[in-house]
Amino acid sequence: MKGGIYSEEKCPICGNSLKDVGNCLVCPNHKKVRATKFAVKFGKVHKRFGSYEEAFRFLNGLRFKTDEKTFDPRDYQKDNPLGFTNVTEKWLVYKEGENLKSFKDINNHIRHAQRYFKNKNVKDIIYGDLEDFLHQLTCSDKTKHNILSNIHNFFTWLKKRQMITMLPEFPVVKYQLGYRRTVSKDTQNEIIEEIKRICPNPKVYLGIKWLATYFSIRPAEMIKLKEGEIDLANGYLYFPHPKEKTFKSVPILPDDIELIRSCGLTFPEMRFFRHVGGVQSIVPDKPFGEKYFYKWWVKACANLGIEGVDLYGGTRHSTVRALRKLRTPEEIKKAAMSATNKAFERYYGQVDDDFIREVYNDSKKVIKIGTGLVPILKDTKIDK
């Protein structure tokens, strides 16, 4: 049979190696000389034991796994290549290299799992282990769902790399999303007009106005818009890497095309939403920070005594709610670009761009925003 039990000890009388006789290791010439230290050698597997019985059970286990074709030498390597912490560290290196905006959350979620599973063999993690892990977490159900989703992604990666043959069954975490507070069309109009009044950079007003009009665009996408992604000839804003992970083109209205022309476009790789000169403590042409729109939204809300309405809820969600008086849910959903026929788009272009422009024109009517931009206030100090 494959493998065996050995000892590095020699007979002190004749120097011979000790042989396995079925229940111990003895010297062939001196039967009273017996081993006290043992080692199992099974292919690349080499493990030491303090008793013959332990070594025998281990060897029989390896032979059994070989017969049922489940033996994996990696399970017994000293560096534990299939340990949960060891393998997730390697996975995190790959995920960090993808430059995902969500990497910080992914990293935090996996750290939670590492503290619980430590270096348990990933092949030994089953449904019950995952359920026990979730039970000891003290976060919300939504966060538990997100953590479990990232662990599932990790195990899917393991299977693709053929480090495991099948995925464990995963628990289902049910949760209910909270609702963002929205405002009426009149209140939305007041907030955006207040931004226009107080902000010395007209592009802040323009960006937030667009978020309320083109509700298929998210704030993080809008603020990263480059001048080369603005197509004035055809009337589009292009977003190569939106949250949906597919190219998105948003048709814009003629009034906004003219507003962009009045601002002027300089370099294709330059961010459209950037700081301007003539304002204290501001570096000209430096791109807006990720939360720059949000800062001015909060200031305008504070000036108007409006509390608890964030930028996303006050623009996208508020516009959608107001549009229900003018458009059907199916029409609004199509204009939000959250559920379109991808195959149709690929072969025939954007779905009903004229229709989408009509809906955006309605959203413009809903918020009743003026078309003029405010001038830059010289020597005005504002937050970065």
N, C-alpha and C positions, 0 to 999 in steps of 0.2 A: 504493500500500500504506500501511497505517496506520503513523504514526510516522516519524521521520527523524533524521538526524545533522546537528547544527548547530554553529556556533561563534560566540562573542561577539566574536571578532576582526573588524576591518574592514580593508579594503584601505588601506594607508598612502598610496597615490597618489591614488585617487579616492574613498575613503570608502565604497565599496559593500560589502554583505554578501558573505561567501564562500559559494559554492554547492557542493553535492555533485555530483560528476561520476562517481561510481561507484567511485573508488579513493582520493579525497581531496577536500578542500574548497578551491576556488580562486576568485579574483576573475574575474567574467565578462569584464572588460576587460583584465586584466593576468594572463595565465596563469601567470606565474612566481611570483605571490604566493599562497602556500598557508598553510592554517591549521596551527597547532601545538597547539592545545587544542580538545577536542571534547566534545560533550554529546549524549546521546540523549534525545529527548522522545517519549514514547509515552503519550498520555492524561495521567494524573496522575503517571506515572513520569518523573523527570528525573534523569539520572545523568551525571557527568563522567568523561572518559577522557583518557589521555595520548597515545593513538595512534588513528588511524582504524581500524586492524584490530581493536582491542579494542572500539571502539564498534560496528563493523559486526557482529561476532560476537554482541554483547549484543542488538542490535536484531533480528537474525535469530532469536535465541532467544525473544524476546518474541513475535514474529510466529508462530513455530511453536507456542508454548503457546496463543496465541489460536486458532489453527486447530484444535488438539486439545481446546479448551475447558477448559484447565487454568490459564489466566492468572489471577493474583490480584494486584492492585496492592499489597495489604498486604505482599507478600513483598519489596517494594522501597522501602518507606517508611523514612525515616531513623530514626524512633523505634522501628523493628522491633516492631510490635504483636504479631507472632506468635512472637517470641523466647521460648524456654522460661522463662527467668527472669522476663521481663516478664509473661507470662500467668499463671505460677504465683503471682506476688505478688498478682495480682488475685484468683485463686482462694482464696488463703489469707485474704484479707480477708473473703470470703463465708463461709468455713468458721469463722472466728473469731466471726462474727456469729451462728452457730448455737449458740454456747455449749456445744459438745461437750466432754465430759470428756476425750476422746481428742485434743483439738486440739494439745496439746503434742507428742504422738507424731507426729501428721500434719505439724506444722511441722518437726520434726527430720528426718523422712523426706524431705520435699521439699527441705530445705536440702542434704541429701546429693546429691540429683539435680541441684540447681542448680549445685553446685560441679563436677559432671561435664559436664553438657550446656551450661552457661553460657547463651548466648542463641541457641542453635541453633534454627532454625525448627521449630516443633512438627510441621509437615507433613512434614518431612524425617527425623523420627525413626522408625526401622524396627526390626524384630525384632533384627537384629544389634547395633544401638546399645544396646538394652536388655540384651541378653545380655552385651555387653562391660562395661556399667555394673555389672551384678550380679557379674561375675567379679572386678572390682577392689575390691569391698567386703570388709571383713575381719570381718564380724559373723557371727552364727549363721544357719543356713538359715531358721529361724523368723523372724528379724528381716528377712532378705532378702525372705521372702514378704510380710511386712507392708509393707515399703517399696514393693515392686512393686504391692501391692494399692492403696496410696494413689495411686501414679502412674496406675494403671488408672482409678481413680475420677476423677482429674483429666482424663484423656483422654476419659472418658465425658461429663464436663461440657462439654468443648470441642465434642464432637459435638452435644450438645443445643443449644448456643448457635450451631451451624452455623459454627463457626470452622474445623472440619475436616469432611471428608465421610465419612471412615471411620477406624476405630480401627486402629492397628498391631497386628500379632500379638504376643502377649506370651509370654515364656518361662514354663515351669512350674517352680516351686521346690518340690521335695519335702522334707519335714521330718518328724520324729517328735517329738511332744510328750513332754516329760518327765513323770514321775509325782510327784505330791505324796505326801509320807510320810503315812500314816494310822496310827491307833491303834486298839486294841481297844475294845470297849464299856466294859470296866471302867476302862481308862486314861482314856477320854473322860470318864467319870463322875467320876473323881478330879480331873481338871483343872477341870471346871466346879464341883465342890463346893469346890475350893480357891479359885476366884474368889469364890464366895459367902462364904467365910470371911475373905478378906483385903480385899475391896473394900468401902468404906463406902457406896457408892451401889448399892442393890439393882437398879437398872435395868441396870447393867452385867451382872450375873449373869443377869437376865431376858433381855436381848438375846442373849447368847451361848447361853443355854439354848434360845431360839427358833431360833437358827441351826442348832443340832443337831437340833431337832425338825422345823421347817418348812424342809426342805432345798431347797425351791424358791426361797427368798429368799437373795440375796447380801448379804454384809456391808455393801457400799456402799448398797444399797437399805434395809436394815434401819435403819441409823443415821440415815437421813434421814426416817424415818417421822414424819408429823405426826399430832397427836391427831385431827384431822378425817378422817384416813384409817383410823381404827379404828372399826369398826361393831360395837358390843357387842350390839345388838339381834338382828342376824343372824349374828354370829360370823365376821367377816372382817377381814383387814388388806388395804388397797388400796394398790397401787403404780402410780400413773399413768404413770411414765416409767422402767420397768425397762430392763435391757440389751436385751431382746427388742424394744424400741421399740413396745410395744403394752400396753394396759391389762391389769394382772394383779390378780386378787383371790385371796387365799389364805384358805381356811377354817381357823379355829383351834378348839382344843379347849375344852370347858367350863371345865376347871381354869384355863386361861389367861385366859379371859374374867373369871373371878372375881379373878384376880391383878391384872388391869388395873383392875377396879373398886376394889380395895383401894388402888391407887396414886392413882386419881382422874384425871379428864380436865378440863382447864381451858379452853384456847382452841383452836379448830380449826386455826389457823395455827401453833401452837407445836409445836416438835419434842417428840416423846414422850421420846426419849432425850436428857436434858439434865442439867446439874449441879444440885446441891441446895445449900441453905444449911447453915450449921453446919460447914463444912469450910474450913480455912485455905487461902488463896491461890486460892480458887475463886469465880468470879462466879456467883451463883445464876441458874438458868434459861438459862444459856449452853449452846447445843447442844454435844453431844460432837463432838470433832474426828474427822476421817475415819478415823484409826487408833486411836481410843480403845479400842475393843473389843480390838484387836490387842495394845495395850500391856499390858492386864491379862491377856490370854491368855499372853503371853510371861512375865510375872511368875509366874503360877501354874505354868507349865511349869518355870521355873527353880527354884522352890521344891520341886518334885517330882523334879527331876533329869532332866527329859525334854527332849531336844534334837532340833532339826530338824523340828518339827511346827508348821506355820503355822496360823493361825485357820481358813482355808478348808479345808485338808486335815484338820484335827482335828475340824471340825464336819460340814460337808456330805459330804465324801468318806468320812469314817470312818463316819458314819451309814448311808450308802448301802451300804457294804461289809457292815456288820453286818445290814442289812435283808435281805440275800440269803438269810439263813437262814429268813426269815419270808414273803417276797414274791417273786414272779417278776420278772425284768428288765423285762417290759412294764408291770407294775403300778408298779414303782418309777419308771420313766421317765415314766409318766403323772403320778404325784404330784410329780415334779420339775418338771413343766410345761415340759419342754424340747421336747416334740413332741406338740401337741394339734391337733385339727381346728378351725381358725379359723372356718370357715363354720358348723360346728355350734355353736360357742360364740356366734356372733353371733345366731343365730336361736332357740336353745334355752337359752342361758345357760351357766354353767360346767359342764364335763363331770364328771358323777359326783362331786359335792361330798361326798356321804356316804361314798363310797368313799375319797376323798382323806383325809377326816378319819380313817377307819379306819387308813390307812397311817401318818398322822402319829401316831396313838395308838400304833401299833407302834414308831415311832421313839422315842416317849417311853419305852416299855417297855425299849427297847434301852439307852437311856442311864441309866435309873433315877434321874432327878433328883427331889429333893424338891419339895414345892409351896410351902413357906414362904419368904418373903423375909427377908434379913438387915436389921437396923435400921441407921440412919445412925449412924456413930460421931462424936460431937461433937469438934470441934477436932482433927480428923485431917488431916494434910497429905498430899496425894496429887498425883501428876503430872497436869498438864492434858492 
